[in-house]
Each structure stands twice: as structure tokens, then as C-alpha cells.
Amino acid sequence: MKVSDLLEARREKWRTLEELCGRLEARGRRRMDAPLVSRFAALYRSACADLALADAYQLPQETIRYLHQLVGRAHNQLYRSRLFRLRTWGRQLLVDVPQRLFRDRALRLAFFIFWGVFLLSAALGYSRPEFARHVVGKETMNRVEEMYSKPVDDQNPAFRGGMMGLYIANNAGIGLRCFAMGLLFGIFGLLDTIQNASMLGGIFGHMATTSQSDNFFRFVTAHGPFELTAIVMAAGAGMRMGFSLLDTKGLTRIASLRRAAMESVPTMGAFVVLFMMAALIEAFISPSSLPYAVKFGIFVFSIVTLVFYFVFLGYPREGHRAVG
């Protein structure tokens, strides 16, 4: 049989594919059952083969043009991107992501190490005046005391917007550093987390004993929960990827790192959001003249929000295991 005769015999399939394209364009794949979708895919592959034959044997341009249009139309329906579905995104954000974060062992490790060292360092900084100066450094500690020697200014809105950009850049730098240190086989991430926790805890504990304590806590209280939690999450994401280079679970190091990177995406997304929220509060709420009761209320609301999202929503259901 000649190629032209073969293609002519297949026109019925082309018409069927064209009809299915019209139905998909009008109603979408959701209203088509599995056998019909499977048939559509088979007709699409057949039309692709027919187009290749038509091109190779230089059939009439009208036939080739028709097949090009038909194949393109079918391709757009078969491989089109999924529509935004509020229910799907809601499940991702409120169920899947918090549960994956709750089960992440590297994130748990970063959390317990950071807050354990932070609280211990804060207690030592409060009870031993020289502790913070040894850990943080005398010059740094003197600069912190000088910075909060006067009440924070109630800046104008335009200046606050600029400061928000500065805080975002600064927070991003802190997060990237914590993340990058964790990539060094996880060990350096642990050391960096301990260092950050001891320095921050020492500063908080020491400042509570100074005459500048009121100014200090009026500024840091509101944005503290989001910012410190973001630091922990950045360290956890980096350590997870770093540990994957040590424990590959039978994969090559590149494959293990690639898998860990995919599993760390929720953590990285969460700490980016938290850093931005912290910068927003730090720019517009922390330096404002709002009563301390309002700032403390934001502090409490932030903690409740974090516990609700990461613990209540993330608490493992049946069939879920911790992510290594």
C-alpha cells in the first residue's frame, strides 16, 4: 500500500482526534473517563507518526499543515499545565507541608540544639555579666548596648519601607549562611547553629540586666519569634542536605543530595516566608511607638501561630514516619 493511501485510510482517526480535542477544550479532562483519555493519547501518538510519514514522503502541503495543527492542538490538551485548584493548594499548605516539616529529623535536631543552647546561654548571660562579653566579644556587646541606649525612633513610613528592604537582605544573608554551613556534611551546620544560639542567647540574657533592657525588648519582642524560628529552619534545611552526603542510603552522593534537596523544599520555603514576615514586623511594628502590650500581643500571636502550624497541623497521622 502506498503511503498516501495509508494516510488517507487514517483520516477517520484524525477526525476522531479532532473531535476529542474539541471536547477537551470545552470541558477539560476532569469529565472524561480513563478509557477515553487513554484512547485520546493513543490517537495523538498515531497522529504524530502520520505527520512524520507525511513530512518524509512530501505529501501535499495541505495534509501536512492539517496534521501539524492537529498534533499541536492535541499536544496542548495532553500536556497542558494543571489549573489552580484552591482545594489542592489548601491541602498542600495546611496538611502536607506542616506534616513533612514535623517529621523532618534534621529540623528537629536544629530546633533542640538551637533553643537548648540559646536558653542556656541566656541564663548564663543573665547570671554572669561577663559571659556575654566572652562569647559575643566586648566590642560587639558595647555596640549593642550603645544601639539601645535611647528609645527606638518612630520612623516615618517611607523610611520604614527602606528599612524593610534592608532587614530582608540582612535576614536573607543570615539564612543563606546557616543553610550553606549545613551543606558542609552537616557538621559545620551544627557548629554554626551552636555559635548563633550562644551569641544570641548571651545578648538577650546580658541585655536583660542592663539599663537599656526596656529599649531592647521593646524593639526585639514583636519580630523575635519569626526571625529566630527562620534561623533554625535555615540551619535544619542545610544540615539535612549535608547529612545526605554522609548517609546516602545506598545512592550516589549526587543522587542522595538531589533527593535531600527535594525533601528540603518545604523547609526552605517556610524559612523564606518567616524571614519576610519578621522583616515586615521589624520595619513597621518594632520601631513604632505602639504600647509594649501591643508588641507583646504580637509576640504571643506569633508563637501561637508557629505552634499551631508546625505542631498541631504537623502532628503525624497514621502511616507517616519521620523523614531521615
PyMOL commands that set and color helices and strands:
alter all, ss='L'
color gray80, all
select helices_A, chain A and resi 3-9+11-27+29-31+34-56+61-78+86-103+105-127+131-136+138-147+157-183+187-207+213-220+224-244+253-284+292-312
alter helices_A, ss='H'
color red, helices_A
deselect
rebuild
show_as cartoon
